[in-house]
Amino acid sequence: MNQKIDQSHQQEALNVVMLNCMIWLLILILAGWQEEPLSGGYQLQTLASGTNLIWGTIISSFIIGIFHVFNPGAILIHTAGIILAGLFPAFPFVLTRQLWSSTGLHISWNFPEGAVFGYSVSGLRTYRLISQISQGPELWTGSFFCPEAGLIVVPALLFG
């Protein structure tokens, strides 16, 4: 009997985990689906048509950083990190002129960052499978805001 109850509790816990992961996956898919067409689809292309592709990409990334200034706990250093991170999903669009890869990259960055590894996603706490605390200088770790707001992620962005 106790074994049956334990199995029931395990199944219930698994269902809660799966439901929360699915909800946050949906939320982050919608966020990526909304942000990439706006930044890469409209801003980058419009700015590039008025200047050139390099300046359009840079200015578009600054706009992305400015949009994230109002996220919970954002400070100037976080905005700088978001500006650099904004360049990352722009590159697939620059190379292919299609948004699907940029949108997929955005989603596949945010979901594991938040729901799996337990970091904040641009200052927003999500459901998380792993609970951790960033330690070290905020300049390097991005602190509680998000890893891409810290210098530790710059090599990964450059490599990517």
Residue frames as qw, qx, qy, qz and C-alpha x, y, z in Angstrom:
[[0.000, 0.885, 0.466, 0.000, 0.00, 0.00, 0.00],
 [0.297, -0.806, 0.098, 0.503, 2.77, 2.48, 0.92],
 [0.424, -0.139, 0.598, 0.666, 4.56, 1.69, -2.31],
 [0.220, 0.625, 0.662, 0.351, 1.39, 2.47, -4.26],
 [0.140, -0.942, -0.233, 0.195, 1.04, 5.82, -2.44],
 [0.412, -0.581, 0.343, 0.612, 4.72, 6.64, -3.12],
 [0.377, 0.182, 0.677, 0.605, 4.26, 5.87, -6.81],
 [0.079, 0.822, 0.545, 0.142, 1.17, 8.05, -6.88],
 [0.258, -0.888, -0.011, 0.379, 3.05, 10.95, -5.25],
 [0.449, -0.310, 0.521, 0.657, 5.96, 10.49, -7.66],
 [0.302, 0.462, 0.679, 0.484, 3.62, 10.54, -10.64],
 [0.057, -0.924, -0.374, 0.051, 1.86, 13.63, -9.28],
 [0.364, -0.737, 0.201, 0.533, 5.19, 15.39, -8.75],
 [0.426, -0.025, 0.635, 0.644, 6.32, 14.47, -12.26],
 [0.195, 0.709, 0.617, 0.281, 3.06, 15.81, -13.68],
 [0.174, -0.937, -0.146, 0.266, 3.58, 19.13, -11.86],
 [0.423, -0.499, 0.427, 0.624, 7.16, 19.38, -13.15],
 [0.369, 0.243, 0.702, 0.559, 6.12, 18.59, -16.71],
 [0.082, 0.851, 0.511, 0.086, 3.22, 21.04, -16.60],
 [0.249, -0.877, 0.036, 0.409, 5.42, 23.85, -15.28],
 [0.427, -0.286, 0.563, 0.647, 8.11, 23.13, -17.89],
 [0.300, 0.484, 0.701, 0.430, 5.50, 23.12, -20.66],
 [0.028, -0.931, -0.344, 0.119, 3.97, 26.40, -19.44],
 [0.283, -0.783, 0.238, 0.500, 7.36, 28.12, -19.36],
 [0.442, -0.002, 0.671, 0.595, 8.36, 26.64, -22.69],
 [0.218, 0.723, 0.603, 0.257, 5.18, 28.10, -24.18],
 [0.157, -0.942, -0.119, 0.272, 5.79, 31.50, -22.53],
 [0.371, -0.591, 0.436, 0.568, 9.39, 31.61, -23.78],
 [0.422, 0.289, 0.700, 0.498, 8.36, 30.46, -27.28],
 [0.118, 0.879, 0.452, 0.099, 5.84, 33.31, -27.39],
 [0.278, -0.863, 0.105, 0.408, 8.46, 35.77, -26.13],
 [0.435, -0.283, 0.597, 0.612, 11.00, 34.69, -28.75],
 [0.325, 0.503, 0.710, 0.370, 8.31, 34.64, -31.42],
 [0.005, 0.949, 0.311, -0.052, 7.36, 38.20, -30.46],
 [0.345, -0.802, 0.211, 0.440, 10.83, 39.68, -29.90],
 [0.524, -0.153, 0.597, 0.588, 12.67, 38.36, -32.95],
 [0.346, 0.632, 0.560, 0.409, 10.20, 39.56, -35.60],
 [0.108, -0.979, -0.155, 0.080, 10.22, 42.96, -33.89],
 [0.385, -0.760, 0.348, 0.391, 13.99, 43.27, -33.49],
 [0.420, -0.203, 0.708, 0.529, 15.32, 41.26, -36.44],
 [0.359, 0.521, 0.730, 0.258, 12.30, 41.41, -38.68],
 [0.118, 0.926, 0.332, 0.134, 11.43, 45.06, -38.40],
 [0.302, -0.911, 0.133, 0.247, 14.02, 47.11, -36.53],
 [0.575, -0.360, 0.531, 0.508, 17.15, 45.57, -38.01],
 [0.494, 0.415, 0.607, 0.464, 15.83, 45.60, -41.57],
 [0.089, 0.950, 0.283, 0.102, 14.47, 49.14, -41.33],
 [0.361, -0.848, 0.239, 0.306, 17.65, 50.47, -39.76],
 [0.607, -0.156, 0.586, 0.513, 19.83, 48.59, -42.26],
 [0.437, 0.648, 0.511, 0.358, 17.86, 50.06, -45.17],
 [0.025, -0.994, -0.084, -0.065, 18.56, 53.56, -43.83],
 [0.290, -0.804, 0.499, 0.142, 22.23, 52.94, -42.95],
 [0.520, 0.396, -0.740, -0.161, 23.83, 49.58, -43.69],
 [0.833, -0.219, -0.493, -0.127, 23.63, 46.05, -42.31],
 [0.546, 0.029, -0.562, 0.621, 26.39, 46.49, -39.71],
 [0.080, -0.163, 0.285, -0.941, 24.95, 49.70, -38.27],
 [0.661, -0.257, -0.305, -0.635, 21.43, 48.30, -38.46],
 [0.778, -0.169, -0.593, 0.122, 22.52, 45.28, -36.41],
 [0.373, 0.039, -0.489, 0.788, 24.37, 47.39, -33.83],
 [0.274, -0.201, 0.090, -0.936, 21.57, 49.93, -33.41],
 [0.738, -0.249, -0.444, -0.443, 18.96, 47.17, -33.23],
 [0.674, -0.137, -0.629, 0.364, 20.94, 45.50, -30.43],
 [0.099, 0.095, -0.363, 0.922, 21.04, 48.83, -28.54],
 [0.534, -0.244, -0.168, -0.792, 17.26, 49.06, -28.86],
 [0.774, -0.214, -0.593, -0.062, 16.92, 45.52, -27.47],
 [0.459, -0.030, -0.558, 0.691, 19.09, 46.57, -24.51],
 [0.175, -0.168, 0.139, -0.960, 16.94, 49.65, -23.93],
 [0.681, -0.272, -0.407, -0.545, 13.75, 47.53, -23.97],
 [0.759, -0.216, -0.585, 0.189, 15.23, 45.37, -21.18],
 [0.143, 0.347, -0.394, 0.839, 16.12, 48.38, -18.98],
 [0.535, -0.338, 0.096, -0.768, 12.67, 48.15, -17.42],
 [0.786, -0.115, -0.605, -0.057, 12.97, 44.47, -16.45],
 [0.690, -0.717, -0.047, -0.087, 13.13, 43.69, -12.72],
 [0.735, -0.550, 0.197, 0.346, 16.50, 44.55, -11.20],
 [0.702, 0.516, 0.151, 0.467, 18.08, 45.88, -14.41],
 [0.301, -0.823, 0.107, 0.470, 21.04, 48.23, -14.08],
 [0.339, 0.818, -0.319, -0.339, 23.39, 49.76, -16.66],
 [0.137, -0.463, 0.858, 0.172, 25.84, 46.83, -16.75],
 [0.548, 0.248, 0.789, -0.125, 22.96, 44.42, -17.39],
 [0.527, 0.769, 0.137, -0.335, 21.84, 46.57, -20.31],
 [0.133, 0.718, -0.618, -0.292, 25.35, 46.38, -21.79],
 [0.332, -0.158, 0.929, 0.035, 25.25, 42.59, -21.52],
 [0.567, 0.519, 0.594, -0.237, 21.84, 42.44, -23.18],
 [0.380, 0.811, -0.213, -0.391, 23.13, 44.66, -26.00],
 [0.005, -0.502, 0.837, 0.218, 25.97, 42.19, -26.64],
 [0.404, 0.128, 0.898, -0.118, 23.58, 39.25, -26.32],
 [0.535, 0.653, 0.273, -0.462, 21.26, 40.99, -28.81],
 [0.258, 0.644, -0.582, -0.424, 23.93, 40.60, -31.47],
 [0.315, -0.189, 0.930, 0.013, 23.90, 36.81, -31.04],
 [0.526, 0.433, 0.724, -0.104, 20.46, 36.04, -32.55],
 [0.361, 0.803, -0.064, -0.470, 21.00, 38.74, -35.21],
 [0.123, -0.513, 0.746, 0.405, 23.79, 36.78, -36.91],
 [0.412, 0.214, 0.875, 0.137, 21.61, 33.94, -38.26],
 [0.381, 0.803, 0.393, -0.237, 19.27, 36.53, -39.73],
 [0.055, 0.813, -0.364, -0.451, 22.17, 38.47, -41.25],
 [0.231, -0.312, 0.857, 0.338, 23.49, 35.27, -42.84],
 [0.222, 0.275, 0.920, 0.171, 20.18, 33.77, -44.02],
 [0.237, -0.078, -0.167, -0.954, 17.75, 36.71, -44.15],
 [0.602, -0.367, -0.615, -0.354, 15.24, 34.45, -42.40],
 [0.352, -0.581, 0.344, -0.648, 13.93, 34.80, -38.85],
 [0.918, -0.231, -0.246, -0.210, 13.27, 31.15, -37.99],
 [0.761, 0.098, -0.443, 0.463, 16.87, 30.46, -36.92],
 [0.066, 0.402, -0.338, 0.848, 17.09, 33.66, -34.86],
 [0.668, -0.394, 0.001, -0.631, 13.78, 32.86, -33.17],
 [0.936, -0.113, -0.333, 0.015, 14.87, 29.27, -32.48],
 [0.544, 0.264, -0.451, 0.657, 18.20, 30.47, -31.10],
 [0.241, -0.461, 0.223, -0.824, 16.42, 32.94, -28.82],
 [0.835, -0.323, -0.070, -0.440, 14.07, 30.26, -27.47],
 [0.924, 0.004, -0.333, 0.190, 16.76, 27.60, -27.16],
 [0.321, 0.368, -0.450, 0.748, 18.88, 30.03, -25.12],
 [0.362, -0.418, 0.222, -0.803, 16.14, 31.28, -22.77],
 [0.867, -0.263, -0.223, -0.359, 14.38, 28.00, -21.95],
 [0.826, -0.041, -0.442, 0.347, 17.43, 26.06, -20.70],
 [0.218, 0.386, -0.346, 0.827, 18.79, 29.20, -19.02],
 [0.428, -0.352, 0.211, -0.805, 15.62, 29.72, -16.99],
 [0.868, -0.184, -0.041, -0.460, 13.51, 26.59, -16.68],
 [0.918, 0.086, -0.355, 0.156, 16.34, 24.04, -16.71],
 [0.606, 0.184, -0.409, 0.657, 19.37, 25.70, -15.11],
 [0.408, -0.709, -0.511, 0.265, 17.45, 28.09, -12.86],
 [0.303, -0.110, 0.003, 0.947, 18.94, 31.43, -13.89],
 [0.275, 0.690, 0.331, -0.582, 16.79, 34.49, -14.31],
 [0.481, 0.422, 0.545, 0.542, 15.86, 35.29, -17.89],
 [0.145, 0.495, 0.131, 0.847, 16.55, 39.02, -18.25],
 [0.142, -0.239, 0.439, -0.854, 15.63, 39.59, -14.61],
 [0.751, -0.149, -0.084, -0.638, 12.51, 37.41, -14.70],
 [0.307, -0.255, 0.892, -0.210, 12.33, 34.29, -12.56],
 [0.676, 0.082, -0.516, -0.520, 10.84, 31.25, -14.24],
 [0.941, -0.258, 0.148, -0.161, 9.95, 27.81, -13.03],
 [0.247, 0.698, -0.672, 0.024, 13.28, 25.99, -12.62],
 [0.938, -0.048, -0.342, -0.023, 14.37, 22.40, -12.42],
 [0.701, -0.033, -0.342, 0.626, 17.68, 23.35, -10.81],
 [0.242, -0.958, -0.123, -0.090, 17.91, 26.01, -8.14],
 [0.726, 0.016, -0.105, 0.679, 21.25, 27.80, -7.98],
 [0.154, -0.953, -0.085, 0.246, 22.72, 31.12, -6.94],
 [0.626, 0.628, -0.105, 0.451, 25.26, 33.03, -9.01],
 [0.588, -0.737, 0.010, 0.334, 28.32, 33.91, -6.97],
 [0.617, 0.030, 0.228, 0.753, 31.14, 36.21, -7.86],
 [0.051, -0.361, 0.015, 0.931, 31.49, 39.76, -9.12],
 [0.501, 0.626, 0.461, -0.379, 28.31, 41.02, -10.78],
 [0.256, 0.718, -0.403, -0.507, 30.38, 42.32, -13.70],
 [0.051, 0.317, -0.916, -0.241, 31.33, 38.71, -14.50],
 [0.144, 0.192, 0.963, -0.125, 28.25, 36.72, -13.48],
 [0.249, -0.370, -0.491, -0.748, 25.39, 39.06, -14.35],
 [0.219, -0.103, 0.633, -0.736, 24.28, 38.42, -10.76],
 [0.397, 0.320, 0.787, -0.347, 20.59, 37.61, -10.38],
 [0.430, 0.551, -0.073, -0.711, 19.61, 39.39, -13.63],
 [0.929, 0.344, 0.095, -0.095, 20.84, 36.79, -16.15],
 [0.770, -0.262, 0.334, 0.476, 24.14, 35.20, -17.22],
 [0.556, 0.523, 0.324, 0.558, 24.24, 37.10, -20.53],
 [0.095, -0.972, -0.043, -0.213, 24.44, 40.33, -18.54],
 [0.605, -0.693, 0.330, 0.214, 27.87, 39.24, -17.25],
 [0.223, 0.745, -0.567, -0.270, 31.25, 39.09, -18.96],
 [0.500, -0.227, 0.836, -0.008, 31.45, 35.31, -18.40],
 [0.688, 0.468, 0.542, -0.121, 29.09, 34.79, -21.36],
 [0.271, 0.821, -0.266, -0.427, 31.01, 36.97, -23.83],
 [0.104, -0.409, 0.851, 0.312, 33.32, 34.12, -24.97],
 [0.422, 0.293, 0.856, -0.059, 30.29, 31.87, -25.52],
 [0.425, 0.788, 0.258, -0.364, 28.58, 34.58, -27.57],
 [0.134, 0.738, -0.521, -0.407, 31.74, 35.13, -29.63],
 [0.257, -0.171, 0.936, 0.168, 32.15, 31.40, -30.15],
 [0.458, 0.501, 0.707, -0.201, 28.49, 31.05, -31.10]]
